[in-house]
Amino acid sequence: MNYSCAICGEDDSRVLKQYHHVFGKNFGKEKILLCHNCHDKITYEQNKLQPKVRKAKSGIFLIVFVLRSVGALLEVIGRNLIRISDSLLEEWKKCQK
């Protein structure tokens, strides 16, 4: 079975890091496989929050953490989609010559 990063598609097993909890370990069991780079980008954003916010199990801190986590995930996905679209456009331009 082939595994790849859910965001960038990297399939080199040496850099596939682990399954990332989409909504954090304290809330939800949904996980995705990420490479080291994509995982670090999302974790970097999560770690901007204070530990008491990151470890919350209920209340406003949990909402803040979940929003930050999903927002960071979508931001990384969005940057990759823009990069892919730019690459496709460049390839299309080459074919038009």
Phi and psi restraints in degrees (range 20) as a CNS / XPLOR table:
assign (resid 1 and name C) (resid 2 and name N)
       (resid 2 and name CA) (resid 2 and name C) 1.0 -90.7 20.0 2
assign (resid 2 and name N) (resid 2 and name CA)
       (resid 2 and name C) (resid 3 and name N) 1.0 137.9 20.0 2
assign (resid 2 and name C) (resid 3 and name N)
       (resid 3 and name CA) (resid 3 and name C) 1.0 -119.0 20.0 2
assign (resid 3 and name N) (resid 3 and name CA)
       (resid 3 and name C) (resid 4 and name N) 1.0 146.3 20.0 2
assign (resid 3 and name C) (resid 4 and name N)
       (resid 4 and name CA) (resid 4 and name C) 1.0 -150.4 20.0 2
assign (resid 4 and name N) (resid 4 and name CA)
       (resid 4 and name C) (resid 5 and name N) 1.0 160.1 20.0 2
assign (resid 4 and name C) (resid 5 and name N)
       (resid 5 and name CA) (resid 5 and name C) 1.0 -61.9 20.0 2
assign (resid 5 and name N) (resid 5 and name CA)
       (resid 5 and name C) (resid 6 and name N) 1.0 131.8 20.0 2
assign (resid 5 and name C) (resid 6 and name N)
       (resid 6 and name CA) (resid 6 and name C) 1.0 -66.9 20.0 2
assign (resid 6 and name N) (resid 6 and name CA)
       (resid 6 and name C) (resid 7 and name N) 1.0 -16.3 20.0 2
assign (resid 6 and name C) (resid 7 and name N)
       (resid 7 and name CA) (resid 7 and name C) 1.0 -101.1 20.0 2
assign (resid 7 and name N) (resid 7 and name CA)
       (resid 7 and name C) (resid 8 and name N) 1.0 -56.2 20.0 2
assign (resid 7 and name C) (resid 8 and name N)
       (resid 8 and name CA) (resid 8 and name C) 1.0 -101.9 20.0 2
assign (resid 8 and name N) (resid 8 and name CA)
       (resid 8 and name C) (resid 9 and name N) 1.0 -11.3 20.0 2
assign (resid 8 and name C) (resid 9 and name N)
       (resid 9 and name CA) (resid 9 and name C) 1.0 86.4 20.0 2
assign (resid 9 and name N) (resid 9 and name CA)
       (resid 9 and name C) (resid 10 and name N) 1.0 1.5 20.0 2
assign (resid 9 and name C) (resid 10 and name N)
       (resid 10 and name CA) (resid 10 and name C) 1.0 -53.7 20.0 2
assign (resid 10 and name N) (resid 10 and name CA)
       (resid 10 and name C) (resid 11 and name N) 1.0 131.4 20.0 2
assign (resid 10 and name C) (resid 11 and name N)
       (resid 11 and name CA) (resid 11 and name C) 1.0 -122.0 20.0 2
assign (resid 11 and name N) (resid 11 and name CA)
       (resid 11 and name C) (resid 12 and name N) 1.0 11.0 20.0 2
assign (resid 11 and name C) (resid 12 and name N)
       (resid 12 and name CA) (resid 12 and name C) 1.0 -75.9 20.0 2
assign (resid 12 and name N) (resid 12 and name CA)
       (resid 12 and name C) (resid 13 and name N) 1.0 113.8 20.0 2
assign (resid 12 and name C) (resid 13 and name N)
       (resid 13 and name CA) (resid 13 and name C) 1.0 -61.4 20.0 2
assign (resid 13 and name N) (resid 13 and name CA)
       (resid 13 and name C) (resid 14 and name N) 1.0 -19.2 20.0 2
assign (resid 13 and name C) (resid 14 and name N)
       (resid 14 and name CA) (resid 14 and name C) 1.0 -72.1 20.0 2
assign (resid 14 and name N) (resid 14 and name CA)
       (resid 14 and name C) (resid 15 and name N) 1.0 -22.1 20.0 2
assign (resid 14 and name C) (resid 15 and name N)
       (resid 15 and name CA) (resid 15 and name C) 1.0 -113.9 20.0 2
assign (resid 15 and name N) (resid 15 and name CA)
       (resid 15 and name C) (resid 16 and name N) 1.0 -3.4 20.0 2
assign (resid 15 and name C) (resid 16 and name N)
       (resid 16 and name CA) (resid 16 and name C) 1.0 -72.4 20.0 2
assign (resid 16 and name N) (resid 16 and name CA)
       (resid 16 and name C) (resid 17 and name N) 1.0 119.8 20.0 2
assign (resid 16 and name C) (resid 17 and name N)
       (resid 17 and name CA) (resid 17 and name C) 1.0 -84.5 20.0 2
assign (resid 17 and name N) (resid 17 and name CA)
       (resid 17 and name C) (resid 18 and name N) 1.0 -68.7 20.0 2
assign (resid 17 and name C) (resid 18 and name N)
       (resid 18 and name CA) (resid 18 and name C) 1.0 -173.2 20.0 2
assign (resid 18 and name N) (resid 18 and name CA)
       (resid 18 and name C) (resid 19 and name N) 1.0 178.4 20.0 2
assign (resid 18 and name C) (resid 19 and name N)
       (resid 19 and name CA) (resid 19 and name C) 1.0 -81.6 20.0 2
assign (resid 19 and name N) (resid 19 and name CA)
       (resid 19 and name C) (resid 20 and name N) 1.0 131.2 20.0 2
assign (resid 19 and name C) (resid 20 and name N)
       (resid 20 and name CA) (resid 20 and name C) 1.0 -100.2 20.0 2
assign (resid 20 and name N) (resid 20 and name CA)
       (resid 20 and name C) (resid 21 and name N) 1.0 130.9 20.0 2
assign (resid 20 and name C) (resid 21 and name N)
       (resid 21 and name CA) (resid 21 and name C) 1.0 -74.6 20.0 2
assign (resid 21 and name N) (resid 21 and name CA)
       (resid 21 and name C) (resid 22 and name N) 1.0 114.3 20.0 2
assign (resid 21 and name C) (resid 22 and name N)
       (resid 22 and name CA) (resid 22 and name C) 1.0 -58.7 20.0 2
assign (resid 22 and name N) (resid 22 and name CA)
       (resid 22 and name C) (resid 23 and name N) 1.0 -43.4 20.0 2
assign (resid 22 and name C) (resid 23 and name N)
       (resid 23 and name CA) (resid 23 and name C) 1.0 -105.2 20.0 2
assign (resid 23 and name N) (resid 23 and name CA)
       (resid 23 and name C) (resid 24 and name N) 1.0 15.0 20.0 2
assign (resid 23 and name C) (resid 24 and name N)
       (resid 24 and name CA) (resid 24 and name C) 1.0 91.2 20.0 2
assign (resid 24 and name N) (resid 24 and name CA)
       (resid 24 and name C) (resid 25 and name N) 1.0 156.2 20.0 2
assign (resid 24 and name C) (resid 25 and name N)
       (resid 25 and name CA) (resid 25 and name C) 1.0 -64.7 20.0 2
assign (resid 25 and name N) (resid 25 and name CA)
       (resid 25 and name C) (resid 26 and name N) 1.0 -28.3 20.0 2
assign (resid 25 and name C) (resid 26 and name N)
       (resid 26 and name CA) (resid 26 and name C) 1.0 -83.6 20.0 2
assign (resid 26 and name N) (resid 26 and name CA)
       (resid 26 and name C) (resid 27 and name N) 1.0 -9.2 20.0 2
assign (resid 26 and name C) (resid 27 and name N)
       (resid 27 and name CA) (resid 27 and name C) 1.0 -145.2 20.0 2
assign (resid 27 and name N) (resid 27 and name CA)
       (resid 27 and name C) (resid 28 and name N) 1.0 100.1 20.0 2
assign (resid 27 and name C) (resid 28 and name N)
       (resid 28 and name CA) (resid 28 and name C) 1.0 98.8 20.0 2
assign (resid 28 and name N) (resid 28 and name CA)
       (resid 28 and name C) (resid 29 and name N) 1.0 147.8 20.0 2
assign (resid 28 and name C) (resid 29 and name N)
       (resid 29 and name CA) (resid 29 and name C) 1.0 -104.1 20.0 2
assign (resid 29 and name N) (resid 29 and name CA)
       (resid 29 and name C) (resid 30 and name N) 1.0 2.1 20.0 2
assign (resid 29 and name C) (resid 30 and name N)
       (resid 30 and name CA) (resid 30 and name C) 1.0 -66.4 20.0 2
assign (resid 30 and name N) (resid 30 and name CA)
       (resid 30 and name C) (resid 31 and name N) 1.0 126.2 20.0 2
assign (resid 30 and name C) (resid 31 and name N)
       (resid 31 and name CA) (resid 31 and name C) 1.0 -131.6 20.0 2
assign (resid 31 and name N) (resid 31 and name CA)
       (resid 31 and name C) (resid 32 and name N) 1.0 152.0 20.0 2
assign (resid 31 and name C) (resid 32 and name N)
       (resid 32 and name CA) (resid 32 and name C) 1.0 -134.4 20.0 2
assign (resid 32 and name N) (resid 32 and name CA)
       (resid 32 and name C) (resid 33 and name N) 1.0 148.6 20.0 2
assign (resid 32 and name C) (resid 33 and name N)
       (resid 33 and name CA) (resid 33 and name C) 1.0 -82.9 20.0 2
assign (resid 33 and name N) (resid 33 and name CA)
       (resid 33 and name C) (resid 34 and name N) 1.0 129.7 20.0 2
assign (resid 33 and name C) (resid 34 and name N)
       (resid 34 and name CA) (resid 34 and name C) 1.0 -128.9 20.0 2
assign (resid 34 and name N) (resid 34 and name CA)
       (resid 34 and name C) (resid 35 and name N) 1.0 150.1 20.0 2
assign (resid 34 and name C) (resid 35 and name N)
       (resid 35 and name CA) (resid 35 and name C) 1.0 -76.6 20.0 2
assign (resid 35 and name N) (resid 35 and name CA)
       (resid 35 and name C) (resid 36 and name N) 1.0 170.5 20.0 2
assign (resid 35 and name C) (resid 36 and name N)
       (resid 36 and name CA) (resid 36 and name C) 1.0 -57.5 20.0 2
assign (resid 36 and name N) (resid 36 and name CA)
       (resid 36 and name C) (resid 37 and name N) 1.0 -46.2 20.0 2
assign (resid 36 and name C) (resid 37 and name N)
       (resid 37 and name CA) (resid 37 and name C) 1.0 -64.0 20.0 2
assign (resid 37 and name N) (resid 37 and name CA)
       (resid 37 and name C) (resid 38 and name N) 1.0 -49.3 20.0 2
assign (resid 37 and name C) (resid 38 and name N)
       (resid 38 and name CA) (resid 38 and name C) 1.0 -64.4 20.0 2
assign (resid 38 and name N) (resid 38 and name CA)
       (resid 38 and name C) (resid 39 and name N) 1.0 -40.4 20.0 2
assign (resid 38 and name C) (resid 39 and name N)
       (resid 39 and name CA) (resid 39 and name C) 1.0 -63.1 20.0 2
assign (resid 39 and name N) (resid 39 and name CA)
       (resid 39 and name C) (resid 40 and name N) 1.0 -43.7 20.0 2
assign (resid 39 and name C) (resid 40 and name N)
       (resid 40 and name CA) (resid 40 and name C) 1.0 -64.1 20.0 2
assign (resid 40 and name N) (resid 40 and name CA)
       (resid 40 and name C) (resid 41 and name N) 1.0 -36.5 20.0 2
assign (resid 40 and name C) (resid 41 and name N)
       (resid 41 and name CA) (resid 41 and name C) 1.0 -62.8 20.0 2
assign (resid 41 and name N) (resid 41 and name CA)
       (resid 41 and name C) (resid 42 and name N) 1.0 -42.2 20.0 2
assign (resid 41 and name C) (resid 42 and name N)
       (resid 42 and name CA) (resid 42 and name C) 1.0 -71.9 20.0 2
assign (resid 42 and name N) (resid 42 and name CA)
       (resid 42 and name C) (resid 43 and name N) 1.0 -44.0 20.0 2
assign (resid 42 and name C) (resid 43 and name N)
       (resid 43 and name CA) (resid 43 and name C) 1.0 -62.8 20.0 2
assign (resid 43 and name N) (resid 43 and name CA)
       (resid 43 and name C) (resid 44 and name N) 1.0 -36.9 20.0 2
assign (resid 43 and name C) (resid 44 and name N)
       (resid 44 and name CA) (resid 44 and name C) 1.0 -56.9 20.0 2
assign (resid 44 and name N) (resid 44 and name CA)
       (resid 44 and name C) (resid 45 and name N) 1.0 -45.3 20.0 2
assign (resid 44 and name C) (resid 45 and name N)
       (resid 45 and name CA) (resid 45 and name C) 1.0 -66.3 20.0 2
assign (resid 45 and name N) (resid 45 and name CA)
       (resid 45 and name C) (resid 46 and name N) 1.0 -41.7 20.0 2
assign (resid 45 and name C) (resid 46 and name N)
       (resid 46 and name CA) (resid 46 and name C) 1.0 -62.3 20.0 2
assign (resid 46 and name N) (resid 46 and name CA)
       (resid 46 and name C) (resid 47 and name N) 1.0 -39.2 20.0 2
assign (resid 46 and name C) (resid 47 and name N)
       (resid 47 and name CA) (resid 47 and name C) 1.0 -74.0 20.0 2
assign (resid 47 and name N) (resid 47 and name CA)
       (resid 47 and name C) (resid 48 and name N) 1.0 -5.4 20.0 2
assign (resid 47 and name C) (resid 48 and name N)
       (resid 48 and name CA) (resid 48 and name C) 1.0 -70.7 20.0 2
assign (resid 48 and name N) (resid 48 and name CA)
       (resid 48 and name C) (resid 49 and name N) 1.0 -18.8 20.0 2
assign (resid 48 and name C) (resid 49 and name N)
       (resid 49 and name CA) (resid 49 and name C) 1.0 -85.4 20.0 2
assign (resid 49 and name N) (resid 49 and name CA)
       (resid 49 and name C) (resid 50 and name N) 1.0 150.0 20.0 2
assign (resid 49 and name C) (resid 50 and name N)
       (resid 50 and name CA) (resid 50 and name C) 1.0 -63.0 20.0 2
assign (resid 50 and name N) (resid 50 and name CA)
       (resid 50 and name C) (resid 51 and name N) 1.0 150.7 20.0 2
assign (resid 50 and name C) (resid 51 and name N)
       (resid 51 and name CA) (resid 51 and name C) 1.0 -53.6 20.0 2
assign (resid 51 and name N) (resid 51 and name CA)
       (resid 51 and name C) (resid 52 and name N) 1.0 -38.4 20.0 2
assign (resid 51 and name C) (resid 52 and name N)
       (resid 52 and name CA) (resid 52 and name C) 1.0 -65.7 20.0 2
assign (resid 52 and name N) (resid 52 and name CA)
       (resid 52 and name C) (resid 53 and name N) 1.0 -27.9 20.0 2
assign (resid 52 and name C) (resid 53 and name N)
       (resid 53 and name CA) (resid 53 and name C) 1.0 -75.9 20.0 2
assign (resid 53 and name N) (resid 53 and name CA)
       (resid 53 and name C) (resid 54 and name N) 1.0 -43.8 20.0 2
assign (resid 53 and name C) (resid 54 and name N)
       (resid 54 and name CA) (resid 54 and name C) 1.0 -65.5 20.0 2
assign (resid 54 and name N) (resid 54 and name CA)
       (resid 54 and name C) (resid 55 and name N) 1.0 -26.1 20.0 2
assign (resid 54 and name C) (resid 55 and name N)
       (resid 55 and name CA) (resid 55 and name C) 1.0 -100.5 20.0 2
assign (resid 55 and name N) (resid 55 and name CA)
       (resid 55 and name C) (resid 56 and name N) 1.0 4.0 20.0 2
assign (resid 55 and name C) (resid 56 and name N)
       (resid 56 and name CA) (resid 56 and name C) 1.0 -62.0 20.0 2
assign (resid 56 and name N) (resid 56 and name CA)
       (resid 56 and name C) (resid 57 and name N) 1.0 144.6 20.0 2
assign (resid 56 and name C) (resid 57 and name N)
       (resid 57 and name CA) (resid 57 and name C) 1.0 -112.7 20.0 2
assign (resid 57 and name N) (resid 57 and name CA)
       (resid 57 and name C) (resid 58 and name N) 1.0 -4.9 20.0 2
assign (resid 57 and name C) (resid 58 and name N)
       (resid 58 and name CA) (resid 58 and name C) 1.0 -164.9 20.0 2
assign (resid 58 and name N) (resid 58 and name CA)
       (resid 58 and name C) (resid 59 and name N) 1.0 172.1 20.0 2
assign (resid 58 and name C) (resid 59 and name N)
       (resid 59 and name CA) (resid 59 and name C) 1.0 79.3 20.0 2
assign (resid 59 and name N) (resid 59 and name CA)
       (resid 59 and name C) (resid 60 and name N) 1.0 -165.7 20.0 2
assign (resid 59 and name C) (resid 60 and name N)
       (resid 60 and name CA) (resid 60 and name C) 1.0 -63.2 20.0 2
assign (resid 60 and name N) (resid 60 and name CA)
       (resid 60 and name C) (resid 61 and name N) 1.0 -35.5 20.0 2
assign (resid 60 and name C) (resid 61 and name N)
       (resid 61 and name CA) (resid 61 and name C) 1.0 -63.8 20.0 2
assign (resid 61 and name N) (resid 61 and name CA)
       (resid 61 and name C) (resid 62 and name N) 1.0 -38.2 20.0 2
assign (resid 61 and name C) (resid 62 and name N)
       (resid 62 and name CA) (resid 62 and name C) 1.0 -64.7 20.0 2
assign (resid 62 and name N) (resid 62 and name CA)
       (resid 62 and name C) (resid 63 and name N) 1.0 -43.5 20.0 2
assign (resid 62 and name C) (resid 63 and name N)
       (resid 63 and name CA) (resid 63 and name C) 1.0 -60.7 20.0 2
assign (resid 63 and name N) (resid 63 and name CA)
       (resid 63 and name C) (resid 64 and name N) 1.0 -44.6 20.0 2
assign (resid 63 and name C) (resid 64 and name N)
       (resid 64 and name CA) (resid 64 and name C) 1.0 -60.4 20.0 2
assign (resid 64 and name N) (resid 64 and name CA)
       (resid 64 and name C) (resid 65 and name N) 1.0 -45.0 20.0 2
assign (resid 64 and name C) (resid 65 and name N)
       (resid 65 and name CA) (resid 65 and name C) 1.0 -65.3 20.0 2
assign (resid 65 and name N) (resid 65 and name CA)
       (resid 65 and name C) (resid 66 and name N) 1.0 -43.9 20.0 2
assign (resid 65 and name C) (resid 66 and name N)
       (resid 66 and name CA) (resid 66 and name C) 1.0 -63.1 20.0 2
assign (resid 66 and name N) (resid 66 and name CA)
       (resid 66 and name C) (resid 67 and name N) 1.0 -44.1 20.0 2
assign (resid 66 and name C) (resid 67 and name N)
       (resid 67 and name CA) (resid 67 and name C) 1.0 -62.4 20.0 2
assign (resid 67 and name N) (resid 67 and name CA)
       (resid 67 and name C) (resid 68 and name N) 1.0 -42.0 20.0 2
assign (resid 67 and name C) (resid 68 and name N)
       (resid 68 and name CA) (resid 68 and name C) 1.0 -64.0 20.0 2
assign (resid 68 and name N) (resid 68 and name CA)
       (resid 68 and name C) (resid 69 and name N) 1.0 -43.3 20.0 2
assign (resid 68 and name C) (resid 69 and name N)
       (resid 69 and name CA) (resid 69 and name C) 1.0 -63.6 20.0 2
assign (resid 69 and name N) (resid 69 and name CA)
       (resid 69 and name C) (resid 70 and name N) 1.0 -48.8 20.0 2
assign (resid 69 and name C) (resid 70 and name N)
       (resid 70 and name CA) (resid 70 and name C) 1.0 -68.2 20.0 2
assign (resid 70 and name N) (resid 70 and name CA)
       (resid 70 and name C) (resid 71 and name N) 1.0 -39.2 20.0 2
assign (resid 70 and name C) (resid 71 and name N)
       (resid 71 and name CA) (resid 71 and name C) 1.0 -60.9 20.0 2
assign (resid 71 and name N) (resid 71 and name CA)
       (resid 71 and name C) (resid 72 and name N) 1.0 -43.0 20.0 2
assign (resid 71 and name C) (resid 72 and name N)
       (resid 72 and name CA) (resid 72 and name C) 1.0 -64.7 20.0 2
assign (resid 72 and name N) (resid 72 and name CA)
       (resid 72 and name C) (resid 73 and name N) 1.0 -41.2 20.0 2
assign (resid 72 and name C) (resid 73 and name N)
       (resid 73 and name CA) (resid 73 and name C) 1.0 -61.8 20.0 2
assign (resid 73 and name N) (resid 73 and name CA)
       (resid 73 and name C) (resid 74 and name N) 1.0 -47.0 20.0 2
assign (resid 73 and name C) (resid 74 and name N)
       (resid 74 and name CA) (resid 74 and name C) 1.0 -66.0 20.0 2
assign (resid 74 and name N) (resid 74 and name CA)
       (resid 74 and name C) (resid 75 and name N) 1.0 -34.5 20.0 2
assign (resid 74 and name C) (resid 75 and name N)
       (resid 75 and name CA) (resid 75 and name C) 1.0 -64.2 20.0 2
assign (resid 75 and name N) (resid 75 and name CA)
       (resid 75 and name C) (resid 76 and name N) 1.0 -44.7 20.0 2
assign (resid 75 and name C) (resid 76 and name N)
       (resid 76 and name CA) (resid 76 and name C) 1.0 -65.8 20.0 2
assign (resid 76 and name N) (resid 76 and name CA)
       (resid 76 and name C) (resid 77 and name N) 1.0 -42.1 20.0 2
assign (resid 76 and name C) (resid 77 and name N)
       (resid 77 and name CA) (resid 77 and name C) 1.0 -61.5 20.0 2
assign (resid 77 and name N) (resid 77 and name CA)
       (resid 77 and name C) (resid 78 and name N) 1.0 -44.6 20.0 2
assign (resid 77 and name C) (resid 78 and name N)
       (resid 78 and name CA) (resid 78 and name C) 1.0 -60.4 20.0 2
assign (resid 78 and name N) (resid 78 and name CA)
       (resid 78 and name C) (resid 79 and name N) 1.0 -44.1 20.0 2
assign (resid 78 and name C) (resid 79 and name N)
       (resid 79 and name CA) (resid 79 and name C) 1.0 -61.6 20.0 2
assign (resid 79 and name N) (resid 79 and name CA)
       (resid 79 and name C) (resid 80 and name N) 1.0 -39.9 20.0 2
assign (resid 79 and name C) (resid 80 and name N)
       (resid 80 and name CA) (resid 80 and name C) 1.0 -67.8 20.0 2
assign (resid 80 and name N) (resid 80 and name CA)
       (resid 80 and name C) (resid 81 and name N) 1.0 -39.1 20.0 2
assign (resid 80 and name C) (resid 81 and name N)
       (resid 81 and name CA) (resid 81 and name C) 1.0 -64.7 20.0 2
assign (resid 81 and name N) (resid 81 and name CA)
       (resid 81 and name C) (resid 82 and name N) 1.0 -39.4 20.0 2
assign (resid 81 and name C) (resid 82 and name N)
       (resid 82 and name CA) (resid 82 and name C) 1.0 -64.4 20.0 2
assign (resid 82 and name N) (resid 82 and name CA)
       (resid 82 and name C) (resid 83 and name N) 1.0 -43.4 20.0 2
assign (resid 82 and name C) (resid 83 and name N)
       (resid 83 and name CA) (resid 83 and name C) 1.0 -60.6 20.0 2
assign (resid 83 and name N) (resid 83 and name CA)
       (resid 83 and name C) (resid 84 and name N) 1.0 -43.6 20.0 2
assign (resid 83 and name C) (resid 84 and name N)
       (resid 84 and name CA) (resid 84 and name C) 1.0 -64.9 20.0 2
assign (resid 84 and name N) (resid 84 and name CA)
       (resid 84 and name C) (resid 85 and name N) 1.0 -42.2 20.0 2
assign (resid 84 and name C) (resid 85 and name N)
       (resid 85 and name CA) (resid 85 and name C) 1.0 -64.8 20.0 2
assign (resid 85 and name N) (resid 85 and name CA)
       (resid 85 and name C) (resid 86 and name N) 1.0 -39.1 20.0 2
assign (resid 85 and name C) (resid 86 and name N)
       (resid 86 and name CA) (resid 86 and name C) 1.0 -62.6 20.0 2
assign (resid 86 and name N) (resid 86 and name CA)
       (resid 86 and name C) (resid 87 and name N) 1.0 -41.8 20.0 2
assign (resid 86 and name C) (resid 87 and name N)
       (resid 87 and name CA) (resid 87 and name C) 1.0 -64.4 20.0 2
assign (resid 87 and name N) (resid 87 and name CA)
       (resid 87 and name C) (resid 88 and name N) 1.0 -42.8 20.0 2
assign (resid 87 and name C) (resid 88 and name N)
       (resid 88 and name CA) (resid 88 and name C) 1.0 -62.9 20.0 2
assign (resid 88 and name N) (resid 88 and name CA)
       (resid 88 and name C) (resid 89 and name N) 1.0 -40.4 20.0 2
assign (resid 88 and name C) (resid 89 and name N)
       (resid 89 and name CA) (resid 89 and name C) 1.0 -64.1 20.0 2
assign (resid 89 and name N) (resid 89 and name CA)
       (resid 89 and name C) (resid 90 and name N) 1.0 -41.6 20.0 2
assign (resid 89 and name C) (resid 90 and name N)
       (resid 90 and name CA) (resid 90 and name C) 1.0 -62.7 20.0 2
assign (resid 90 and name N) (resid 90 and name CA)
       (resid 90 and name C) (resid 91 and name N) 1.0 -42.0 20.0 2
assign (resid 90 and name C) (resid 91 and name N)
       (resid 91 and name CA) (resid 91 and name C) 1.0 -63.6 20.0 2
assign (resid 91 and name N) (resid 91 and name CA)
       (resid 91 and name C) (resid 92 and name N) 1.0 -40.8 20.0 2
assign (resid 91 and name C) (resid 92 and name N)
       (resid 92 and name CA) (resid 92 and name C) 1.0 -62.8 20.0 2
assign (resid 92 and name N) (resid 92 and name CA)
       (resid 92 and name C) (resid 93 and name N) 1.0 -42.8 20.0 2
assign (resid 92 and name C) (resid 93 and name N)
       (resid 93 and name CA) (resid 93 and name C) 1.0 -60.8 20.0 2
assign (resid 93 and name N) (resid 93 and name CA)
       (resid 93 and name C) (resid 94 and name N) 1.0 -39.2 20.0 2
assign (resid 93 and name C) (resid 94 and name N)
       (resid 94 and name CA) (resid 94 and name C) 1.0 -63.4 20.0 2
assign (resid 94 and name N) (resid 94 and name CA)
       (resid 94 and name C) (resid 95 and name N) 1.0 -38.2 20.0 2
assign (resid 94 and name C) (resid 95 and name N)
       (resid 95 and name CA) (resid 95 and name C) 1.0 -71.0 20.0 2
assign (resid 95 and name N) (resid 95 and name CA)
       (resid 95 and name C) (resid 96 and name N) 1.0 -22.0 20.0 2
assign (resid 95 and name C) (resid 96 and name N)
       (resid 96 and name CA) (resid 96 and name C) 1.0 -81.1 20.0 2
assign (resid 96 and name N) (resid 96 and name CA)
       (resid 96 and name C) (resid 97 and name N) 1.0 -12.9 20.0 2
